[in-house]
Amino acid sequence: MRALIRTGDAKDLTYTTTHPAPTASSDPDSYIIRTHAAALTREELIWPEPLIPSIPVPGYDLAGTILSVPSAPPTAGSYAFAPGDEVYAMTIFSGLGNAREISVAHEKELALRPKNISWEETASIPLSALSAWQALFVHGALKPVFETKSGNEGTKVLITAASGGVGIWAVQLAHHAGVDVVGTCGTKNIEFVKSLGADTVLDYSNTSLLEWVNDDRGTRAFDLVLDCVGGQTLEDSWKCVKEGGRIISVAVPPDSKKPTEGIAEGVKSTWFIVESNGGQLSDVTRLIEQGKCRGVVDSVYDLADYEKAFKRLEGGHAKGKVVLKMD
């Protein structure tokens, strides 16, 4: 099958048409899936976990059609998915990625894909949406209520890099959960972030986040900060959280940028690595089919054009996800 593999140095990539396809005997606990599209994540080529397999494959967002169920018998009842089901997943980082024509996934990673979007948009969703979901509703203690919005009233959340992969989903999910959302982004993305549901958008190129908060700290300090940037932005974010609030980072551990002074009492911090979760993806599917949320595709490349895809990705200017198509 066609595949993109990593050989030699960790960042060396090779396109091949002769990579062996997974089989029921080689992956007895996995669904075998015909890949239609796989999304890339910035800096994934420097992550340590994907180098565990002997011949790594990048791309941990998967959208495809199930070819066969696991050959091993289910532990209880029957398998949840069947051949022909259209699914998506974020597969585990320590396994092979999905930049290949035939891939595999475990049942707990999978969900039925939204019926009202393309394969490329489907592939853009899992890792980013799960990162935002877990930041807000697992580690951030917000309530995932999208109909009544009960329980999140009066909560103020800051999302940095709101036009990035995780930020796009954090803004949408927080907005539909009834949260007052403030997002930061560059000048050209202000209207885009507003369209996602942000109540206030700050242009980081001409507005100091810390000065903006301190101008009216009583109403502008945050209950929760989700930082997707790190660096000085993360350091400033510590000083923007109100007493008893929380700062969560998906970029670097927050304590690595914790200032020595200027922090409110009782501010807690969390750094986490996103985990695969088909149940949470099923909730995301419902929101997409209801028209409340959407994935954002920056660009789509054929698998053979992977060099252009990674150049676009690592350039730092992609709005949404860079996707590889297999068809």
PECOR-V665588 format. One record per pair of residues at least 6 apart in sequence whose ideal C-beta (glycine too) atoms are under 7 Angstrom apart, sorted by the first residue. I is the first residue (numbers start at 0). J is the second residue. If there is no record, write none. Layout:
BEGIN
i & j
I & J
I & J
END
This chain:
BEGIN
i & j
0 & 18
0 & 20
0 & 99
0 & 100
0 & 101
1 & 16
1 & 99
1 & 100
1 & 302
2 & 15
2 & 18
2 & 56
2 & 98
2 & 99
2 & 100
3 & 12
3 & 14
3 & 56
3 & 57
3 & 98
3 & 99
3 & 302
3 & 305
4 & 13
4 & 15
4 & 18
4 & 54
4 & 55
4 & 56
5 & 11
5 & 12
5 & 55
5 & 57
6 & 13
9 & 44
9 & 50
10 & 44
12 & 305
14 & 302
14 & 303
14 & 305
18 & 99
20 & 101
21 & 31
21 & 101
21 & 103
23 & 31
23 & 67
23 & 70
24 & 70
26 & 103
27 & 69
27 & 70
27 & 71
28 & 69
28 & 71
28 & 105
29 & 69
29 & 103
29 & 104
29 & 105
30 & 65
30 & 68
30 & 69
30 & 80
30 & 103
30 & 104
30 & 106
30 & 109
31 & 66
31 & 67
31 & 101
31 & 103
32 & 61
32 & 63
32 & 64
32 & 65
32 & 66
32 & 86
32 & 102
32 & 103
32 & 104
33 & 63
33 & 64
33 & 66
33 & 101
34 & 61
34 & 63
34 & 97
34 & 99
34 & 100
34 & 101
34 & 102
34 & 325
35 & 62
35 & 63
35 & 64
35 & 118
35 & 325
35 & 326
36 & 62
36 & 118
36 & 119
36 & 121
36 & 122
36 & 322
36 & 323
36 & 324
36 & 325
37 & 58
37 & 60
37 & 61
37 & 97
37 & 98
37 & 122
37 & 323
38 & 58
38 & 60
38 & 122
38 & 123
38 & 320
38 & 321
38 & 322
39 & 57
39 & 58
39 & 308
39 & 309
39 & 312
39 & 321
39 & 323
40 & 59
40 & 126
41 & 312
41 & 313
43 & 49
43 & 57
44 & 57
46 & 92
48 & 92
48 & 93
49 & 55
49 & 57
49 & 92
49 & 96
51 & 93
52 & 94
52 & 95
55 & 95
56 & 95
56 & 96
56 & 98
56 & 99
57 & 96
57 & 98
58 & 96
58 & 97
58 & 98
58 & 323
59 & 89
59 & 90
59 & 92
59 & 96
59 & 97
59 & 126
60 & 89
60 & 97
60 & 122
60 & 123
60 & 125
60 & 126
61 & 87
61 & 88
61 & 90
61 & 97
61 & 102
61 & 104
61 & 122
62 & 87
62 & 112
62 & 118
62 & 121
62 & 122
63 & 86
63 & 102
64 & 83
64 & 85
65 & 80
65 & 81
65 & 82
65 & 83
65 & 84
65 & 86
66 & 82
67 & 82
68 & 78
68 & 80
68 & 81
68 & 82
69 & 78
78 & 106
79 & 106
80 & 86
80 & 106
80 & 109
84 & 111
85 & 111
85 & 112
86 & 109
86 & 110
86 & 111
86 & 112
87 & 110
87 & 112
87 & 121
87 & 122
87 & 124
87 & 125
87 & 280
88 & 104
88 & 108
88 & 109
88 & 110
88 & 125
88 & 275
88 & 277
89 & 108
89 & 125
89 & 126
89 & 129
89 & 275
90 & 96
90 & 97
90 & 104
90 & 108
90 & 275
91 & 275
98 & 302
98 & 323
100 & 325
107 & 275
107 & 277
108 & 275
108 & 277
109 & 277
110 & 277
110 & 280
110 & 281
110 & 284
111 & 284
112 & 121
112 & 284
113 & 121
113 & 284
113 & 287
113 & 288
114 & 288
115 & 287
115 & 288
116 & 287
116 & 294
119 & 296
119 & 299
119 & 322
119 & 324
120 & 294
120 & 296
122 & 322
123 & 294
123 & 295
123 & 296
123 & 319
123 & 320
123 & 322
124 & 283
124 & 294
125 & 280
126 & 273
127 & 164
127 & 165
127 & 167
127 & 168
127 & 320
128 & 168
128 & 283
129 & 273
129 & 276
129 & 279
129 & 280
130 & 165
130 & 249
130 & 273
131 & 165
131 & 168
131 & 169
131 & 172
132 & 172
132 & 279
132 & 283
133 & 271
133 & 273
133 & 274
134 & 169
134 & 225
134 & 247
134 & 249
135 & 141
135 & 169
135 & 172
135 & 173
135 & 225
136 & 143
138 & 247
138 & 269
138 & 271
139 & 223
139 & 245
139 & 247
141 & 151
141 & 154
141 & 176
141 & 178
142 & 150
142 & 151
142 & 176
143 & 176
143 & 282
144 & 150
144 & 151
144 & 176
145 & 175
145 & 176
145 & 286
145 & 291
148 & 176
148 & 177
151 & 176
151 & 177
151 & 178
152 & 177
154 & 178
154 & 179
154 & 222
154 & 223
155 & 179
155 & 221
155 & 222
156 & 173
156 & 178
156 & 179
156 & 180
156 & 221
156 & 222
156 & 223
156 & 225
157 & 181
157 & 221
157 & 224
157 & 236
157 & 239
158 & 166
158 & 169
158 & 170
158 & 173
158 & 180
158 & 182
158 & 225
159 & 183
159 & 226
159 & 227
159 & 228
159 & 232
159 & 236
160 & 166
160 & 183
160 & 184
160 & 227
160 & 228
161 & 170
161 & 182
161 & 183
161 & 184
161 & 192
161 & 197
162 & 184
162 & 188
162 & 191
162 & 192
162 & 318
163 & 227
164 & 319
164 & 320
165 & 227
165 & 249
166 & 182
166 & 227
167 & 195
167 & 295
167 & 319
169 & 225
170 & 180
170 & 182
170 & 192
170 & 195
170 & 196
170 & 197
171 & 195
171 & 196
171 & 292
172 & 292
173 & 180
174 & 180
174 & 196
175 & 196
175 & 286
175 & 291
175 & 292
179 & 198
180 & 196
180 & 197
180 & 198
181 & 197
181 & 198
181 & 199
181 & 201
182 & 192
182 & 197
182 & 200
183 & 201
183 & 203
183 & 208
184 & 192
184 & 200
184 & 203
185 & 202
185 & 203
185 & 204
186 & 202
186 & 204
188 & 318
189 & 200
189 & 202
191 & 318
192 & 200
193 & 200
201 & 208
201 & 211
208 & 235
208 & 239
209 & 235
209 & 238
209 & 239
211 & 219
212 & 219
212 & 220
212 & 239
220 & 239
220 & 240
220 & 241
221 & 239
221 & 240
221 & 241
221 & 244
222 & 241
222 & 244
223 & 244
223 & 245
224 & 236
224 & 239
224 & 240
224 & 246
224 & 247
225 & 247
226 & 232
226 & 233
226 & 236
226 & 246
226 & 248
226 & 250
227 & 249
227 & 250
228 & 250
229 & 248
229 & 250
229 & 251
229 & 256
233 & 248
233 & 250
233 & 251
233 & 253
233 & 256
234 & 256
234 & 258
236 & 246
237 & 246
237 & 257
237 & 258
237 & 262
237 & 266
238 & 258
238 & 261
238 & 262
240 & 246
240 & 263
240 & 266
241 & 263
242 & 263
242 & 264
242 & 265
243 & 265
244 & 263
244 & 266
245 & 266
245 & 267
245 & 269
246 & 253
246 & 266
246 & 268
247 & 269
248 & 270
252 & 270
253 & 268
253 & 270
254 & 268
283 & 292
286 & 292
287 & 293
295 & 318
295 & 319
295 & 320
296 & 319
296 & 320
296 & 322
297 & 317
297 & 318
297 & 319
297 & 320
297 & 321
298 & 311
298 & 321
299 & 322
299 & 324
300 & 307
300 & 308
300 & 323
301 & 324
302 & 323
302 & 325
305 & 323
308 & 321
308 & 323
311 & 317
311 & 321
312 & 321
END
